[in-house]
Amino acid sequence: MGNSLEIYRISFLNKGKVYEVFVKQVYQSDLYGFIEIEEYVFNEKSQVVVDPGEEKLKAEFNGVRRSFIPMQAIIRIDEVDKSGVSKISNGDNITPFPVSFAGGKADTQDS
């Protein structure tokens, strides 16, 4: 998907929580069933009030060049005009969509 001017907001389930992060690159991985995201964008503006949720995400993804997110964990991908505040929220009302990656000859029975 993209040149470096585009920014994507990715929402995905991780450890029972909904992570919302902003990245410059998102694409289907060569690893079957995964989406790759890279070039995380965090709010670099000098803020008097620091958002603890974003700081936690910043620390968690510090030094991470690329993340591989299972497709079934992805809730939504939006291309946005500018980055916002990354956050972690409770995933209480979110149920992952059941996805089967099985296919091809394994699903057919030859008699």
C-alpha positions in Angstrom: 0.0 0.0 0.0 2.0 3.0 0.3 4.3 5.9 0.0 5.7 7.5 3.1 3.1 10.4 3.0 0.2 8.1 3.8 -0.6 7.3 7.4 -2.8 4.4 8.5 -4.7 3.9 11.7 -4.7 0.2 12.6 -7.0 -1.2 15.2 -6.2 -4.8 16.4 -6.8 -7.1 19.3 -3.8 -8.0 21.4 -4.0 -9.8 24.8 -7.7 -9.0 25.2 -7.2 -5.3 24.5 -7.8 -3.1 21.5 -4.6 -1.5 20.3 -4.9 1.6 18.0 -1.6 2.6 16.4 -0.6 4.8 13.5 1.9 3.6 10.9 3.3 4.6 7.5 3.4 1.1 6.0 0.8 -1.7 6.0 0.8 -4.7 3.7 0.0 -8.3 3.5 2.9 -10.4 4.8 4.7 -13.2 3.1 3.9 -15.1 6.3 0.6 -16.6 5.5 -2.3 -15.1 7.5 -0.5 -12.0 8.7 -0.5 -8.3 8.0 2.8 -6.4 8.4 2.9 -2.9 9.8 6.0 -0.7 10.0 7.2 2.9 10.6 5.2 3.6 13.7 4.1 7.3 14.1 3.7 8.7 17.6 2.6 12.2 18.6 6.0 14.0 18.7 4.4 17.4 19.6 5.7 18.8 22.9 2.7 18.3 25.2 2.3 19.6 28.7 0.0 16.6 29.4 1.5 13.3 28.4 -0.9 10.6 27.5 0.0 7.5 29.6 -1.6 5.1 27.0 0.5 6.5 24.2 3.6 6.4 26.4 2.9 2.7 27.1 2.6 1.9 23.4 5.7 4.0 22.6 7.7 2.0 25.2 6.2 -1.4 23.9 7.1 -0.7 20.3 10.4 1.1 21.0 13.0 -0.6 18.8 10.4 -2.6 16.8 11.0 -2.3 13.1 8.1 -4.3 11.9 5.1 -6.1 13.5 3.3 -9.1 12.1 -0.4 -9.0 13.1 -2.6 -12.0 12.6 -5.4 -11.2 10.1 -8.1 -12.4 12.5 -6.8 -9.9 15.1 -7.3 -6.9 12.7 -10.4 -4.9 13.5 -10.0 -2.0 11.1 -7.5 -0.2 8.9 -8.1 3.4 7.9 -6.0 5.7 5.8 -6.0 9.0 7.7 -5.0 12.6 7.0 -2.7 12.8 10.0 -1.7 10.7 13.0 -3.5 10.9 16.3 -2.9 9.6 19.7 -2.1 5.9 19.8 -4.1 4.1 22.6 -5.0 0.8 24.3 -8.6 0.3 25.3 -10.6 -2.6 26.7 -11.8 -5.1 24.2 -14.8 -6.1 26.2 -17.4 -5.7 23.4 -15.2 -6.9 20.6 -15.3 -10.5 19.3 -12.8 -11.6 16.8 -14.3 -12.6 13.5 -13.8 -16.3 13.1 -11.5 -16.9 10.1 -10.5 -20.2 8.6 -7.3 -20.3 6.7 -7.8 -23.9 5.6 -8.5 -24.3 2.0 -7.6 -26.1 -1.1 -7.5 -29.9 -1.4 -7.7 -30.5 2.4 -11.3 -29.4 2.3 -12.4 -31.9 -0.4 -13.0 -35.5 0.1 -12.1 -37.8 -2.7 -14.1 -41.1 -2.7 
